[in-house]
Structures are given as C-alpha cells and as structure tokens.
Amino acid sequence: MDQPGTAGARGPRGPLAGCLVADFSRVLAGPLATMVLGDLGATVVKVEHPNGDDTRQWGPPFAGAESTYFLSVNRNKRSVVLDLATDEGLSHARHLAARATVLVENFRPGRLAEFGLGYDEVAAANPGVVYCSISGFGGDGTPGAALAGYDFVVQAMSGLMSVTGPAGGPPTKVGVAVVDVLTGLHAAIGILAALGARRDSGRGQLVEVNLMSSALASLVNQASAYLNAGSLPGAMGNRHPSITPYETFATRDGVVAVAAGNDGQFRALCRTVGDEGLCNDERFATNPARVAHRDELVEALELLLAGRPAIEWVELLRSAGVPCGPVNDIDAAFTDARRLGLDPVVEQRGAAGAVRTVANPLELSATPVTYRRPPPALGEDTEEVVSWLRNGAPGQPLDPA
C-alpha cells in the first residue's frame, strides 16, 4: 500500500506524497531518478549491499568520510543495508518490494530475477508496482544484456565522443557523466508516466530504459542530420554545425560565448561591435551563407571584439539583445546563478555535518519540491525500516503523516 507523504513541520506534501520507492539502484542513473522522485515527495528506501553503493568510495574529493560523488544524487532517501545473499536480507527485500509503489533497479539484466525480485515475481505479489529497470544496452534477452553499462563507454559507442572536442582532435567525452544523467531523467519520466496510467487502470507496468538508447536520443540534430541528410557530423569544438555565429570568440582579455540564432540577433551583434556593413555582405546576409563562410566571419568579428575585455562585451551585447555570456568555471557559474536571482544550492545537516547539493531545477507553484533528508550514511535507517517491515501493518506509513 502507498505510504502517506511528508507533511507538517517537515515540509508540504509533494506531488508524490504517498509513493514508496524501493531503490535497488546504485552509481548514478538510478540514484538520480530516485532522488528526483524523493524531491517530489516520495518516500525512498535505498537498498545497499553491506559494502555500500559503489560511489561511496569514488574519491577524492571527500566531504568528511563520504565521497562528494555519492552526496550529489542521494538526498531524500533512507539507507538500508540488505545482503541479498542471506535469507534474512532477501526476505526483507521481498517484503519491501511487495509494499512498494515504485521499484527501481540497475542490476545486470536478469540478475534480480535470480533472487525472486524480477518484474514478473514482484508484480505477481504487487500488481500495482511500477518497476523500472535501467541497463546499459538493453534488457534481459537482448544481445547487449551481458555488456556492462558505464557512461564513458556509452559516450564512446554512441557517437557522442565523435562530435565532442576540438576539430581534428581526439574523440572527447563530456566533462560529466551526461548519459547517466539523461538516462536517469528518462527513467523518472517513464515512472511518472506509468504512475499516471496506473490511476486509470489500477495496475503498474514495467518501465525499461538503457544508456545506449538515451545517448542516441541525446544526439538530436546531429542524429537527424545523419538519418535524414546522410551527413556524418564530426567534432567542431565550440562551433555549431548549423548556426553561425554560435561559438566562443576571443576578446581583449578572454573569451565570450555568443549565440546569434537569427538574422535579427546577427544585425544587433554587428551594430554593437561597430560594423553594420557585415549584415549587408552577401557572404553573411543569411544564416546558410554565414555557415558557408564561417571562417571569414569569425575573423572579422574577432578583429572587432579585440577592442574590449570580455566582461564589457557581455554587458554591451546583452543590452543589445544578443544572447551571450562569459565562459565560467564552476565557482563563477554558481556566483552568476545567484546574481541572476536563482537559488542553486541546498544546504542540509545530517550525522556527518553540513552537506550542500545542487537544487532541483523544477519549480512547482502548488506542490514544490522539498528537501527533507540529507544523503544518508550507509545503513543509517536499517533498524527503522526493518522494524517497519516486520511489525508495520500493510497500510502503516513509513513516514508519519
């Protein structure tokens, strides 16, 4: 039975209040998906091996005894240590699955079925369960099921690295595990869709998502260029294959990112840098012409941009309506976000002290996201959850109303 969500002194009820998530996932894609559900009010029970989630050891850097990697995607969860290789641990895991609204897992395809925790087994006891399986290259029974799914490998195999990095340089990965992030978000979307369908049917369903398909979907315009025009894109550094000027430009003291996405913005750019004649040059009059003569246009613009420092150009171009910005490091990025009126950091306090995480970007006017629990220590909540599984009636909530 669903569990009532958090209310009262611990924050407003979120849109997923009453949803119990059994989180059998680890590393990044699954934990990110379940953190999103937790931010939206779900009660999330993170089931960990006695050694803990792999990412607890992924460091440095560490914040105290905990890796900062683990901290990034595990707030709003309880940690329960269950060893599925033991009768007791497996029994508790099955009872948790039988009560769950949602179960999320990213074991090797077919592995949880060996413990009686596959979709068919769980759904037989819990027909309303939304069961989400995350894999690297496809579910059980597919040729890719046996392959280990790691973001870096999938970035390489999906073609993403072939369009990332400097032109003529080696294939380059994105600076974060972006395929895991996208897969986790796709998983959360699929889960929410299945929960919506369950309101009408009363039944859950199996949601499957894999890293390779998520990576291919993320190629968007680059994939479309290949599929529909036979164009095989390559790395272009900071340039855009279909828009110019849309890249970084050197100024007197650094670089600035400029994204003139239409003719009006290009005219405003030319006026601001002091050469309206560029707009009337037939080589630059339209976007296709600008793309065809990209090098000449960039050379002309950088001669003009060399006259001022980057920060001045950002102010002038923004005032003229030209999309642009400085090229920040992460410290400057958070400073900029605050300056722009955003609130990008959540600070919580747990057993290990203060923990800061990046705020959920969703803003819901009636049912806002909440931050009720800091990332848990390994097994921090085992006693509480096991007691609830043993003694709690089927309708008794894990979270108090």
Residue, then its C-alpha position, 0 to 999 in steps of 0.5 A: m500500500d502507498q505510504p502517506g507523504t511528508a507533511g507538517a513541520r517537515g515540509p508540504r506534501g509533494p506531488l508524490a506524497g504517498c509513493l514508496v520507492a524501493d531503490f535497488s539502484r546504485v552509481l548514478a542513473g538510478p540514484l538520480a531518478t530516485m532522488v528526483l522522485g524523493d524531491l517530489g515527495a516520495t518516500v525512498v528506501k535505498v537498498e545497499h549491499p553491506n559494502g555500500d553503493d559503489t560511489r561511496q568510495w569514488g574519491p577524492p574529493f571527500a566531504g568528511a568520510e563520504s565521497t562528494y560523488f555519492l552526496s550529489v544524487n542521494r538526498n531524500k532517501r533512507s539507507v538500508v543495508l540488505d545482503l541479498a545473499t542471506d535469507e534474512g536480507l532477501s526476505h526483507a527485500r521481498h517484503l519491501a518490494a511487495r509494499a512498494t509503489v515504485l521499484v527501481e533497479n540497475f542490476r545486470p539484466g536478469r540478475l534480480a530475477e535470480f533472487g525472486l525480485g524480477y518484474d514478473e515475481v514482484a508484480a505477481a505479489n504487487p500488481g500495482v508496482v511500477y518497476c523500472s529497470i535501467s541497463g546499459f544496452g538493453g534488457d534481459g534477452t537482448p544481445g547487449a544484456a551481458l555488456a556492462g553499462y558505464d557512461f564513458v563507454v556509452q559516450a564512446m559507442s554512441g557517437l557522442m565522443s565523435v562530435t565532442g572536442p576540438a576539430g581534428g582532435p581526439p574523440t572527447k567525452v563530456g566533462v560529466a557523466v551526461v548519459d547517466v544523467l539523461t538516462g536517469l531523467h528518462a527513467a523518472i519520466g517513464i515512472l511518472a508516466a506509468l504512475g499516471a496510467r496506473r490511476d486509470s487502470g489500477r495496475g503498474q507496468l514495467v518501465e525499461v530504459n538503457l544508456m545506449s538508447s538515451a545517448l542516441a536520443s541525446l544526439v538530436n540534430q546531429a542524429s537527424a542530420y545523419l538519418n535524414a541528410g546522410s551527413l556524418p557530423g564530426a567534432m567542431g569544438n565550440r562551433h555549431p554545425s548549423i548556426t553561425p555565429y554560435e561559438t566562443f570568440a576571443t576578446r581583449d582579455g578572454v573569451v565570450a560565448v555568443a549565440a546569434g540564432n537569427d538574422g535579427q540577433f546577427r544585425a544587433l551583434c554587428r551594430t554593437v561591435g561597430d560594423e553594420g556593413l557585415c549584415n549587408d555582405e552577401r557572404f553573411a546576409t543569411n544564416p546558410a551563407r554565414v555557415a558557408h563562410r564561417d571562417e571569414l566571419v569569425e575573423a572579422l568579428e574577432l578583429l572587432l571584439a579585440g577592442r574590449p575585455a570580455i566582461e564589457w562585451v557581455e554587458l554591451l551585447r546583452s543590452a543589445g539583445v544578443p544572447c551571450g555570456p562569459v565562459n565560467d568555471i564552476d565557482a563563477a557559474f554558481t556566483d552568476a546563478r545567484r546574481l541572476g536571482l536563482d537559488p542553486v544550492v541546498e544546504q542540509r545537516g545530517a550525522a556527518g555535518a553540513v552537506r550542500t547539493v545542487a537544487n532541483p531545477l523544477e519549480l512547482s507553484a502548488t506542490p514544490v519540491t522539498y528537501r527533507r533528508p540529507p544523503p544518508a550514511l550507509g545503513e543509517d535507517t536499517e533498524e527503522v525500516v526493518s522494524w517497519l517491515r516486520n511489525g508495520a501493518p500493510g497500510q502503516p506509513l513509513d513516514p508519519a503523516 
